[in-house]
Amino acid sequence: MRILLAGATGAIGRRLLPLLLDSGHQVVATSRSAERLARLRERGAQAVPLDVFDRAAVERAVAEAAPDAIMHQLTALADVDLAANARIRREGTRNLVDAAQRAGVGRIVAQSISWAYQGGDAPATEATPLDDTIEEPRATTVGGLRALEQAAAELPEHVVLRYGTLYGPGTWYAPGGLMAQRLHRGELAAGAAVSSFLHVEDAALAALAALDWPSGTVNIVDDEPAPARDWVPALAAALGAPAPAAVPATGDASGDGTGRAGWERGADNTLARVTRGWRPTRASWRDGFADYRSGKDR
């Protein structure tokens, strides 16, 4: 299969590219950086420069690549810019989908997130509606996500992967990354907010597998949603940071006595496991954090 990989130098894209090539796919990989384009060529991809906000350039790139499928792994997370990330989801996805329709490309695999659901007591399934909050900055994030997913669904074959919180090399949760810095500053609360994690390698493996999946949205998370009171101390120990103080439920801004906002509920991966045959190689964040401690995953 011929693949246009948009976002080939991001945390997932860097892992996904060799998986695609090793599986026999032809890959046209994009980047805005000339230096990164050279690296992509060295790794065996056809590399093309692309600014996803330039509609004409996106249309040319897709038409010239003539792919069987588009892999949309574009983010602005390396810059810790949530507004820019939402813009990529809104405008960048719109440009990719419009270009795909003009070029006759019928399949897209797009990166989404699994913590944009409405509030509830249990981990969210794919049937749970997206949050309708108007509170910022969450409203901007969810709005960008909704735009991405709706645009992707315009193509005949579309798989939207709602990833868990990514950890591993190149992510905010890597040694020396943003969350490690916040831990050392004592800024991560060990409260009741529930998260679902995903190692970046498992994210890439899911994207590869999704080329053969039926259309739809799928939660791609590990098997153990966990409250921050469990995972924050474990991450601190793995990264050599001071152990955070526990946060009592009454100190949470949710005001409902749970100690968490309703949307901080984690996500359920049953659909991916049962109907798609996908399982994370790291079933729990506990395994992945332990790799930090042992030096296997740096």
NORZIKA-V97595 format. One record per helix or strand of 2 or more residues. SS is the DSSP state (H for helix, E for strand). FROM is the first residue (numbers start at 1). LEN is the number of residues. If there is no record, write none. Layout:
BEGIN
ss	from	len
SS	FROM	LEN
SS	FROM	LEN
END
This chain:
BEGIN
ss	from	len
E	2	5
H	11	12
E	26	6
H	34	9
E	46	4
H	55	11
E	69	4
H	77	3
H	82	22
E	107	7
H	138	15
E	157	7
E	165	3
H	178	7
E	194	2
E	197	3
H	200	11
E	216	5
E	226	2
H	228	12
H	249	3
H	270	6
H	285	10
END
